[in-house]
């Protein structure tokens, strides 16, 4: 289940959606996000973005609607 908490709100503060939002933003930009498994003092996340973000369809690239 998306955004399901594994711990109670008393154990950890926050809503838990921050990482999911970061993942979505990085992936939209054509990048990747990952956990650094070698880091032992908490959690370390790394991300890499594409040199050029992928083109998203805008008004000029969408096909024109036809009228019946």
PDB file of N, CA, C and O in Angstrom:
ATOM      1  N   UNK A   1       0.845  -1.178   0.000  1.00  0.00           N
ATOM      2  CA  UNK A   1       0.000   0.000   0.000  1.00  0.00           C
ATOM      3  C   UNK A   1       0.890   1.241   0.000  1.00  0.00           C
ATOM      4  O   UNK A   1       1.823   1.335   0.798  1.00  0.00           O
ATOM      5  N   UNK A   2       0.606   2.197  -0.895  1.00  0.00           N
ATOM      6  CA  UNK A   2       1.435   3.393  -1.009  1.00  0.00           C
ATOM      7  C   UNK A   2       1.300   4.257   0.248  1.00  0.00           C
ATOM      8  O   UNK A   2       0.203   4.428   0.779  1.00  0.00           O
ATOM      9  N   UNK A   3       2.412   4.788   0.708  1.00  0.00           N
ATOM     10  CA  UNK A   3       2.507   5.652   1.888  1.00  0.00           C
ATOM     11  C   UNK A   3       2.089   4.969   3.181  1.00  0.00           C
ATOM     12  O   UNK A   3       1.751   5.645   4.153  1.00  0.00           O
ATOM     13  N   UNK A   4       2.105   3.650   3.209  1.00  0.00           N
ATOM     14  CA  UNK A   4       1.769   2.937   4.441  1.00  0.00           C
ATOM     15  C   UNK A   4       2.932   3.044   5.405  1.00  0.00           C
ATOM     16  O   UNK A   4       4.076   2.767   5.043  1.00  0.00           O
ATOM     17  N   UNK A   5       2.646   3.442   6.620  1.00  0.00           N
ATOM     18  CA  UNK A   5       3.694   3.576   7.639  1.00  0.00           C
ATOM     19  C   UNK A   5       4.030   2.205   8.212  1.00  0.00           C
ATOM     20  O   UNK A   5       3.142   1.388   8.455  1.00  0.00           O
ATOM     21  N   UNK A   6       5.312   1.964   8.422  1.00  0.00           N
ATOM     22  CA  UNK A   6       5.745   0.716   9.029  1.00  0.00           C
ATOM     23  C   UNK A   6       5.883   0.854  10.540  1.00  0.00           C
ATOM     24  O   UNK A   6       5.940  -0.144  11.258  1.00  0.00           O
ATOM     25  N   UNK A   7       5.936   2.094  11.019  1.00  0.00           N
ATOM     26  CA  UNK A   7       6.038   2.376  12.445  1.00  0.00           C
ATOM     27  C   UNK A   7       4.927   3.345  12.828  1.00  0.00           C
ATOM     28  O   UNK A   7       4.336   3.996  11.966  1.00  0.00           O
ATOM     29  N   UNK A   8       4.648   3.437  14.115  1.00  0.00           N
ATOM     30  CA  UNK A   8       3.635   4.391  14.576  1.00  0.00           C
ATOM     31  C   UNK A   8       4.168   5.810  14.454  1.00  0.00           C
ATOM     32  O   UNK A   8       5.374   6.014  14.315  1.00  0.00           O
ATOM     33  N   UNK A   9       3.274   6.790  14.505  1.00  0.00           N
ATOM     34  CA  UNK A   9       3.680   8.194  14.440  1.00  0.00           C
ATOM     35  C   UNK A   9       4.508   8.582  15.661  1.00  0.00           C
ATOM     36  O   UNK A   9       5.278   9.542  15.610  1.00  0.00           O
ATOM     37  N   UNK A  10       4.354   7.841  16.760  1.00  0.00           N
ATOM     38  CA  UNK A  10       5.145   8.116  17.960  1.00  0.00           C
ATOM     39  C   UNK A  10       6.607   7.733  17.757  1.00  0.00           C
ATOM     40  O   UNK A  10       7.491   8.359  18.343  1.00  0.00           O
ATOM     41  N   UNK A  11       6.879   6.719  16.941  1.00  0.00           N
ATOM     42  CA  UNK A  11       8.247   6.251  16.731  1.00  0.00           C
ATOM     43  C   UNK A  11       9.034   7.197  15.830  1.00  0.00           C
ATOM     44  O   UNK A  11      10.212   7.444  16.087  1.00  0.00           O
ATOM     45  N   UNK A  12       8.408   7.732  14.775  1.00  0.00           N
ATOM     46  CA  UNK A  12       9.085   8.619  13.825  1.00  0.00           C
ATOM     47  C   UNK A  12       8.140   9.740  13.431  1.00  0.00           C
ATOM     48  O   UNK A  12       6.965   9.510  13.146  1.00  0.00           O
ATOM     49  N   UNK A  13       8.662  10.941  13.421  1.00  0.00           N
ATOM     50  CA  UNK A  13       7.859  12.096  13.011  1.00  0.00           C
ATOM     51  C   UNK A  13       7.753  12.158  11.490  1.00  0.00           C
ATOM     52  O   UNK A  13       8.504  11.492  10.778  1.00  0.00           O
ATOM     53  N   UNK A  14       6.824  12.954  11.008  1.00  0.00           N
ATOM     54  CA  UNK A  14       6.697  13.166   9.573  1.00  0.00           C
ATOM     55  C   UNK A  14       5.574  12.363   8.959  1.00  0.00           C
ATOM     56  O   UNK A  14       5.040  11.434   9.564  1.00  0.00           O
ATOM     57  N   UNK A  15       5.228  12.745   7.736  1.00  0.00           N
ATOM     58  CA  UNK A  15       4.111  12.089   7.053  1.00  0.00           C
ATOM     59  C   UNK A  15       4.555  10.877   6.244  1.00  0.00           C
ATOM     60  O   UNK A  15       3.744  10.000   5.949  1.00  0.00           O
ATOM     61  N   UNK A  16       5.841  10.820   5.882  1.00  0.00           N
ATOM     62  CA  UNK A  16       6.344   9.680   5.123  1.00  0.00           C
ATOM     63  C   UNK A  16       6.224   9.825   3.622  1.00  0.00           C
ATOM     64  O   UNK A  16       6.546   8.885   2.895  1.00  0.00           O
ATOM     65  N   UNK A  17       5.770  10.974   3.126  1.00  0.00           N
ATOM     66  CA  UNK A  17       5.624  11.100   1.675  1.00  0.00           C
ATOM     67  C   UNK A  17       6.790  11.849   1.033  1.00  0.00           C
ATOM     68  O   UNK A  17       6.854  11.937  -0.193  1.00  0.00           O
ATOM     69  N   UNK A  18       7.704  12.385   1.820  1.00  0.00           N
ATOM     70  CA  UNK A  18       8.830  13.159   1.285  1.00  0.00           C
ATOM     71  C   UNK A  18       9.690  12.363   0.321  1.00  0.00           C
ATOM     72  O   UNK A  18      10.013  12.851  -0.762  1.00  0.00           O
ATOM     73  N   UNK A  19      10.065  11.150   0.690  1.00  0.00           N
ATOM     74  CA  UNK A  19      10.914  10.333  -0.172  1.00  0.00           C
ATOM     75  C   UNK A  19      10.182   9.947  -1.455  1.00  0.00           C
ATOM     76  O   UNK A  19      10.782   9.922  -2.530  1.00  0.00           O
ATOM     77  N   UNK A  20       8.894   9.646  -1.346  1.00  0.00           N
ATOM     78  CA  UNK A  20       8.109   9.303  -2.533  1.00  0.00           C
ATOM     79  C   UNK A  20       8.047  10.492  -3.492  1.00  0.00           C
ATOM     80  O   UNK A  20       8.110  10.317  -4.709  1.00  0.00           O
ATOM     81  N   UNK A  21       7.924  11.700  -2.941  1.00  0.00           N
ATOM     82  CA  UNK A  21       7.908  12.894  -3.785  1.00  0.00           C
ATOM     83  C   UNK A  21       9.258  13.100  -4.461  1.00  0.00           C
ATOM     84  O   UNK A  21       9.315  13.424  -5.647  1.00  0.00           O
ATOM     85  N   UNK A  22      10.345  12.914  -3.714  1.00  0.00           N
ATOM     86  CA  UNK A  22      11.687  13.051  -4.293  1.00  0.00           C
ATOM     87  C   UNK A  22      11.883  12.047  -5.422  1.00  0.00           C
ATOM     88  O   UNK A  22      12.411  12.397  -6.477  1.00  0.00           O
ATOM     89  N   UNK A  23      11.466  10.814  -5.211  1.00  0.00           N
ATOM     90  CA  UNK A  23      11.602   9.775  -6.221  1.00  0.00           C
ATOM     91  C   UNK A  23      10.856  10.161  -7.492  1.00  0.00           C
ATOM     92  O   UNK A  23      11.387  10.012  -8.593  1.00  0.00           O
ATOM     93  N   UNK A  24       9.645  10.650  -7.350  1.00  0.00           N
ATOM     94  CA  UNK A  24       8.836  11.034  -8.507  1.00  0.00           C
ATOM     95  C   UNK A  24       9.493  12.184  -9.277  1.00  0.00           C
ATOM     96  O   UNK A  24       9.558  12.150 -10.505  1.00  0.00           O
ATOM     97  N   UNK A  25       9.976  13.190  -8.563  1.00  0.00           N
ATOM     98  CA  UNK A  25      10.614  14.345  -9.207  1.00  0.00           C
ATOM     99  C   UNK A  25      11.862  13.914  -9.969  1.00  0.00           C
ATOM    100  O   UNK A  25      12.056  14.305 -11.120  1.00  0.00           O
ATOM    101  N   UNK A  26      12.712  13.104  -9.325  1.00  0.00           N
ATOM    102  CA  UNK A  26      13.949  12.660  -9.971  1.00  0.00           C
ATOM    103  C   UNK A  26      13.642  11.819 -11.205  1.00  0.00           C
ATOM    104  O   UNK A  26      14.288  11.991 -12.238  1.00  0.00           O
ATOM    105  N   UNK A  27      12.675  10.918 -11.119  1.00  0.00           N
ATOM    106  CA  UNK A  27      12.341  10.070 -12.258  1.00  0.00           C
ATOM    107  C   UNK A  27      11.725  10.870 -13.405  1.00  0.00           C
ATOM    108  O   UNK A  27      11.982  10.567 -14.571  1.00  0.00           O
ATOM    109  N   UNK A  28      10.925  11.876 -13.098  1.00  0.00           N
ATOM    110  CA  UNK A  28      10.358  12.728 -14.151  1.00  0.00           C
ATOM    111  C   UNK A  28      11.476  13.450 -14.899  1.00  0.00           C
ATOM    112  O   UNK A  28      11.373  13.687 -16.103  1.00  0.00           O
ATOM    113  N   UNK A  29      12.529  13.794 -14.192  1.00  0.00           N
ATOM    114  CA  UNK A  29      13.655  14.491 -14.805  1.00  0.00           C
ATOM    115  C   UNK A  29      14.617  13.539 -15.518  1.00  0.00           C
ATOM    116  O   UNK A  29      15.659  13.965 -16.016  1.00  0.00           O
ATOM    117  N   UNK A  30      14.272  12.262 -15.567  1.00  0.00           N
ATOM    118  CA  UNK A  30      15.102  11.291 -16.269  1.00  0.00           C
ATOM    119  C   UNK A  30      16.262  10.772 -15.445  1.00  0.00           C
ATOM    120  O   UNK A  30      17.237  10.267 -16.002  1.00  0.00           O
ATOM    121  N   UNK A  31      16.175  10.886 -14.130  1.00  0.00           N
ATOM    122  CA  UNK A  31      17.264  10.463 -13.260  1.00  0.00           C
ATOM    123  C   UNK A  31      16.934   9.225 -12.456  1.00  0.00           C
ATOM    124  O   UNK A  31      15.914   8.571 -12.669  1.00  0.00           O
ATOM    125  N   UNK A  32      17.824   8.921 -11.527  1.00  0.00           N
ATOM    126  CA  UNK A  32      17.641   7.775 -10.642  1.00  0.00           C
ATOM    127  C   UNK A  32      17.910   8.207  -9.201  1.00  0.00           C
ATOM    128  O   UNK A  32      18.648   9.162  -8.956  1.00  0.00           O
ATOM    129  N   UNK A  33      17.306   7.497  -8.261  1.00  0.00           N
ATOM    130  CA  UNK A  33      17.512   7.740  -6.837  1.00  0.00           C
ATOM    131  C   UNK A  33      17.735   6.381  -6.183  1.00  0.00           C
ATOM    132  O   UNK A  33      17.082   5.400  -6.538  1.00  0.00           O
ATOM    133  N   UNK A  34      18.658   6.329  -5.227  1.00  0.00           N
ATOM    134  CA  UNK A  34      18.989   5.045  -4.609  1.00  0.00           C
ATOM    135  C   UNK A  34      19.471   5.259  -3.169  1.00  0.00           C
ATOM    136  O   UNK A  34      19.869   6.360  -2.789  1.00  0.00           O
ATOM    137  N   UNK A  35      19.424   4.196  -2.392  1.00  0.00           N
ATOM    138  CA  UNK A  35      19.956   4.185  -1.028  1.00  0.00           C
ATOM    139  C   UNK A  35      21.397   3.713  -1.095  1.00  0.00           C
ATOM    140  O   UNK A  35      21.714   2.769  -1.820  1.00  0.00           O
ATOM    141  N   UNK A  36      22.272   4.370  -0.339  1.00  0.00           N
ATOM    142  CA  UNK A  36      23.669   3.972  -0.264  1.00  0.00           C
ATOM    143  C   UNK A  36      23.793   2.862   0.788  1.00  0.00           C
ATOM    144  O   UNK A  36      23.747   3.147   1.985  1.00  0.00           O
ATOM    145  N   UNK A  37      23.952   1.593   0.357  1.00  0.00           N
ATOM    146  CA  UNK A  37      23.969   0.483   1.327  1.00  0.00           C
ATOM    147  C   UNK A  37      25.220   0.460   2.208  1.00  0.00           C
ATOM    148  O   UNK A  37      25.217  -0.201   3.247  1.00  0.00           O
ATOM    149  N   UNK A  38      26.273   1.154   1.826  1.00  0.00           N
ATOM    150  CA  UNK A  38      27.505   1.150   2.617  1.00  0.00           C
ATOM    151  C   UNK A  38      27.441   2.126   3.794  1.00  0.00           C
ATOM    152  O   UNK A  38      28.227   1.995   4.733  1.00  0.00           O
ATOM    153  N   UNK A  39      26.552   3.072   3.769  1.00  0.00           N
ATOM    154  CA  UNK A  39      26.443   4.082   4.823  1.00  0.00           C
ATOM    155  C   UNK A  39      25.745   3.482   6.032  1.00  0.00           C
ATOM    156  O   UNK A  39      24.679   2.882   5.892  1.00  0.00           O
ATOM    157  N   UNK A  40      26.329   3.634   7.220  1.00  0.00           N
ATOM    158  CA  UNK A  40      25.802   2.976   8.427  1.00  0.00           C
ATOM    159  C   UNK A  40      25.285   3.934   9.496  1.00  0.00           C
ATOM    160  O   UNK A  40      24.741   3.471  10.498  1.00  0.00           O
ATOM    161  N   UNK A  41      25.427   5.231   9.331  1.00  0.00           N
ATOM    162  CA  UNK A  41      24.999   6.184  10.357  1.00  0.00           C
ATOM    163  C   UNK A  41      23.643   6.787  10.016  1.00  0.00           C
ATOM    164  O   UNK A  41      23.498   8.010  10.028  1.00  0.00           O
ATOM    165  N   UNK A  42      22.674   5.980   9.722  1.00  0.00           N
ATOM    166  CA  UNK A  42      21.353   6.446   9.312  1.00  0.00           C
ATOM    167  C   UNK A  42      21.095   5.994   7.890  1.00  0.00           C
ATOM    168  O   UNK A  42      21.394   4.858   7.522  1.00  0.00           O
ATOM    169  N   UNK A  43      20.541   6.885   7.102  1.00  0.00           N
ATOM    170  CA  UNK A  43      20.273   6.569   5.695  1.00  0.00           C
ATOM    171  C   UNK A  43      20.869   7.663   4.829  1.00  0.00           C
ATOM    172  O   UNK A  43      20.756   8.849   5.140  1.00  0.00           O
ATOM    173  N   UNK A  44      21.500   7.255   3.746  1.00  0.00           N
ATOM    174  CA  UNK A  44      22.036   8.204   2.781  1.00  0.00           C
ATOM    175  C   UNK A  44      21.437   7.870   1.425  1.00  0.00           C
ATOM    176  O   UNK A  44      21.553   6.748   0.932  1.00  0.00           O
ATOM    177  N   UNK A  45      20.798   8.861   0.840  1.00  0.00           N
ATOM    178  CA  UNK A  45      20.206   8.703  -0.482  1.00  0.00           C
ATOM    179  C   UNK A  45      21.054   9.451  -1.497  1.00  0.00           C
ATOM    180  O   UNK A  45      21.550  10.545  -1.229  1.00  0.00           O
ATOM    181  N   UNK A  46      21.208   8.856  -2.643  1.00  0.00           N
ATOM    182  CA  UNK A  46      21.929   9.516  -3.727  1.00  0.00           C
ATOM    183  C   UNK A  46      20.997   9.624  -4.921  1.00  0.00           C
ATOM    184  O   UNK A  46      20.107   8.795  -5.111  1.00  0.00           O
ATOM    185  N   UNK A  47      21.215  10.654  -5.718  1.00  0.00           N
ATOM    186  CA  UNK A  47      20.431  10.769  -6.944  1.00  0.00           C
ATOM    187  C   UNK A  47      21.303  11.325  -8.047  1.00  0.00           C
ATOM    188  O   UNK A  47      22.271  12.044  -7.798  1.00  0.00           O
ATOM    189  N   UNK A  48      20.947  10.983  -9.259  1.00  0.00           N
ATOM    190  CA  UNK A  48      21.636  11.484 -10.450  1.00  0.00           C
ATOM    191  C   UNK A  48      20.570  11.931 -11.431  1.00  0.00           C
ATOM    192  O   UNK A  48      19.578  11.238 -11.656  1.00  0.00           O
ATOM    193  N   UNK A  49      20.792  13.099 -12.011  1.00  0.00           N
ATOM    194  CA  UNK A  49      19.855  13.626 -12.993  1.00  0.00           C
ATOM    195  C   UNK A  49      20.454  13.507 -14.383  1.00  0.00           C
ATOM    196  O   UNK A  49      21.674  13.530 -14.546  1.00  0.00           O
ATOM    197  N   UNK A  50      19.606  13.381 -15.365  1.00  0.00           N
ATOM    198  CA  UNK A  50      20.049  13.313 -16.753  1.00  0.00           C
ATOM    199  C   UNK A  50      20.607  14.677 -17.165  1.00  0.00           C
ATOM    200  O   UNK A  50      20.136  15.704 -16.675  1.00  0.00           O
ATOM    201  N   UNK A  51      21.608  14.705 -18.061  1.00  0.00           N
ATOM    202  CA  UNK A  51      22.148  15.994 -18.522  1.00  0.00           C
ATOM    203  C   UNK A  51      21.061  16.877 -19.132  1.00  0.00           C
ATOM    204  O   UNK A  51      21.072  18.095 -18.950  1.00  0.00           O
ATOM    205  N   UNK A  52      20.133  16.270 -19.847  1.00  0.00           N
ATOM    206  CA  UNK A  52      18.990  16.968 -20.426  1.00  0.00           C
ATOM    207  C   UNK A  52      17.727  16.243 -19.977  1.00  0.00           C
ATOM    208  O   UNK A  52      17.591  15.046 -20.229  1.00  0.00           O
ATOM    209  N   UNK A  53      16.802  16.936 -19.321  1.00  0.00           N
ATOM    210  CA  UNK A  53      15.560  16.246 -18.951  1.00  0.00           C
ATOM    211  C   UNK A  53      14.805  15.793 -20.188  1.00  0.00           C
ATOM    212  O   UNK A  53      14.889  16.439 -21.232  1.00  0.00           O
ATOM    213  N   UNK A  54      14.068  14.693 -20.088  1.00  0.00           N
ATOM    214  CA  UNK A  54      13.290  14.239 -21.240  1.00  0.00           C
ATOM    215  C   UNK A  54      12.235  15.276 -21.609  1.00  0.00           C
ATOM    216  O   UNK A  54      11.705  15.977 -20.747  1.00  0.00           O
ATOM    217  N   UNK A  55      11.942  15.360 -22.888  1.00  0.00           N
ATOM    218  CA  UNK A  55      10.921  16.309 -23.330  1.00  0.00           C
ATOM    219  C   UNK A  55       9.543  15.798 -22.947  1.00  0.00           C
ATOM    220  O   UNK A  55       9.208  14.636 -23.179  1.00  0.00           O
ATOM    221  N   UNK A  56       8.761  16.674 -22.363  1.00  0.00           N
ATOM    222  CA  UNK A  56       7.386  16.308 -22.050  1.00  0.00           C
ATOM    223  C   UNK A  56       6.485  16.922 -23.112  1.00  0.00           C
ATOM    224  O   UNK A  56       6.767  18.006 -23.624  1.00  0.00           O
ATOM    225  N   UNK A  57       5.414  16.235 -23.439  1.00  0.00           N
ATOM    226  CA  UNK A  57       4.529  16.791 -24.465  1.00  0.00           C
ATOM    227  C   UNK A  57       3.882  18.080 -23.976  1.00  0.00           C
ATOM    228  O   UNK A  57       3.229  18.110 -22.933  1.00  0.00           O
ATOM    229  N   UNK A  58       4.070  19.113 -24.728  1.00  0.00           N
ATOM    230  CA  UNK A  58       3.460  20.398 -24.405  1.00  0.00           C
ATOM    231  C   UNK A  58       2.411  20.727 -25.446  1.00  0.00           C
ATOM    232  O   UNK A  58       2.146  19.918 -26.335  1.00  0.00           O
ATOM    233  N   UNK A  59       1.813  21.897 -25.350  1.00  0.00           N
ATOM    234  CA  UNK A  59       0.755  22.266 -26.297  1.00  0.00           C
ATOM    235  C   UNK A  59       1.221  22.223 -27.755  1.00  0.00           C
ATOM    236  O   UNK A  59       0.428  21.908 -28.642  1.00  0.00           O
ATOM    237  N   UNK A  60       2.494  22.535 -28.016  1.00  0.00           N
ATOM    238  CA  UNK A  60       2.952  22.565 -29.401  1.00  0.00           C
ATOM    239  C   UNK A  60       3.231  21.179 -29.972  1.00  0.00           C
ATOM    240  O   UNK A  60       3.281  21.016 -31.191  1.00  0.00           O
ATOM    241  N   UNK A  61       3.415  20.172 -29.108  1.00  0.00           N
ATOM    242  CA  UNK A  61       3.742  18.839 -29.602  1.00  0.00           C
ATOM    243  C   UNK A  61       2.562  17.877 -29.575  1.00  0.00           C
ATOM    244  O   UNK A  61       2.662  16.762 -30.088  1.00  0.00           O
ATOM    245  N   UNK A  62       1.460  18.290 -28.990  1.00  0.00           N
ATOM    246  CA  UNK A  62       0.291  17.419 -28.923  1.00  0.00           C
ATOM    247  C   UNK A  62      -0.469  17.459 -30.258  1.00  0.00           C
ATOM    248  O   UNK A  62      -0.543  18.507 -30.900  1.00  0.00           O
ATOM    249  N   UNK A  63      -1.030  16.323 -30.670  1.00  0.00           N
ATOM    250  CA  UNK A  63      -1.806  16.333 -31.922  1.00  0.00           C
ATOM    251  C   UNK A  63      -3.036  17.212 -31.779  1.00  0.00           C
ATOM    252  O   UNK A  63      -3.644  17.283 -30.711  1.00  0.00           O
ATOM    253  N   UNK A  64      -3.393  17.874 -32.857  1.00  0.00           N
ATOM    254  CA  UNK A  64      -4.574  18.750 -32.831  1.00  0.00           C
ATOM    255  C   UNK A  64      -5.842  17.908 -32.853  1.00  0.00           C
ATOM    256  O   UNK A  64      -5.933  16.899 -33.552  1.00  0.00           O
ATOM    257  N   UNK A  65      -6.806  18.349 -32.074  1.00  0.00           N
ATOM    258  CA  UNK A  65      -8.096  17.645 -32.018  1.00  0.00           C
ATOM    259  C   UNK A  65      -8.878  17.922 -33.297  1.00  0.00           C
ATOM    260  O   UNK A  65      -8.818  19.025 -33.839  1.00  0.00           O
ATOM    261  N   UNK A  66      -9.594  16.942 -33.767  1.00  0.00           N
ATOM    262  CA  UNK A  66     -10.432  17.115 -34.957  1.00  0.00           C
ATOM    263  C   UNK A  66     -11.869  17.239 -34.521  1.00  0.00           C
ATOM    264  O   UNK A  66     -12.293  16.612 -33.550  1.00  0.00           O
ATOM    265  N   UNK A  67     -12.606  18.036 -35.229  1.00  0.00           N
ATOM    266  CA  UNK A  67     -14.027  18.212 -34.913  1.00  0.00           C
ATOM    267  C   UNK A  67     -14.859  17.345 -35.828  1.00  0.00           C
ATOM    268  O   UNK A  67     -14.563  17.201 -37.014  1.00  0.00           O
ATOM    269  N   UNK A  68     -15.892  16.774 -35.268  1.00  0.00           N
ATOM    270  CA  UNK A  68     -16.812  15.945 -36.063  1.00  0.00           C
ATOM    271  C   UNK A  68     -18.032  16.722 -36.451  1.00  0.00           C
ATOM    272  O   UNK A  68     -18.916  16.189 -37.122  1.00  0.00           O
TER     273      UNK A  68
END
